[in-house]
Amino acid sequence: MSTTTATTTEIPGYIAGTWAIDPVHSDVSFTVRHMMVSKVRGHFEKFSGQIVTADNPLESSVRAVVDASSLNTNNADRDKDIRSANYLEVDKYPTLEFRSTGLRPRDGERYELDGELTVHGVTRPVTFQLELNGFTKDPYGKYRCGFSATTEINRQDFGVTINMPMDGGGVVVGDKIQVHLEVEAILEDKAA
């Protein structure tokens, strides 16, 4: 991480410009411990965002918005509970938002993406471990780029503090939430 600049020649096919996240080919998901013995997976079905790839890749940025009511864990009763005042309070806080504040190289195609995540009306700094999957031109003449990213947050840091203790110890829903992103974006405007 001693490198403070990057060049586009280090990234095959790199294009500076403005990209729209393609929700059809992207996924915003999470995993959380349930009853101390398993993990529940879920994802959000509605989200949008914009990526700006700069001439210096390390000056690139991203903004994304997730529709909190689009949560899906494949269990309607659980989804209703998570949307309620017990957890996300989607009537009061309809979106989850992310805005990047910096990008740092790790090794090869791996980076650390720093930013501010807003959940349940609370904004906290987070760092995503980001992997650049590449840039390409699709069969229809459109340019696409792809990224994978993960981070772990503590739900209590975002004001989601409900705790349901279990008789044998522990809680029904764990505090730590793993966030997983698979992002594909389409070039809207190439930088001059």
Secondary structure as UniProt FT lines:
FT   HELIX           8..10
FT   TURN            12..13
FT   STRAND          17..21
FT   HELIX           23..25
FT   STRAND          27..34
FT   TURN            35..37
FT   STRAND          38..44
FT   STRAND          47..53
FT   HELIX           57..59
FT   STRAND          61..67
FT   HELIX           68..70
FT   STRAND          71..72
FT   HELIX           76..83
FT   TURN            85..88
FT   TURN            90..92
FT   STRAND          95..107
FT   TURN            108..109
FT   STRAND          110..119
FT   TURN            120..121
FT   STRAND          122..137
FT   TURN            139..140
FT   STRAND          143..154
FT   HELIX           155..158
FT   TURN            167..168
FT   STRAND          173..190
//
